[in-house]
C-alpha cells in the first residue's frame, strides 16, 4: 500500500491554518488508543513503517495564561529532531 504523496512545494508556514506563537511550560499527553492496526509498508532491523486510516487519539494537558487547559485531538506527526528530543505535533478537535 503506497499512500498519496502530498504536494510539498508550499512551505509549512504557508500550509498552517492557525497562527503560531511561542510558548513554554510542561505538557502531559495521554494516549487514548490501546491498539492501532494498519498495513505494513516496510521493515528494517531499526524499525517499521505502516499506514492506517485510524487516528491516534490523544488528550493533552498544558497551561495557558496561568490556567490549566485540556484539549483532545489526534497525533499528526512525531519526528526525532535530535538524538535526545522528539517533536510531537497534535491537531486539536
Secondary structure as UniProt FT lines:
FT   HELIX           12..15
FT   STRAND          27..31
FT   STRAND          39..44
FT   TURN            45..46
FT   STRAND          47..51
FT   STRAND          57..64
FT   TURN            65..66
FT   STRAND          67..82
FT   TURN            83..84
FT   STRAND          85..92
//
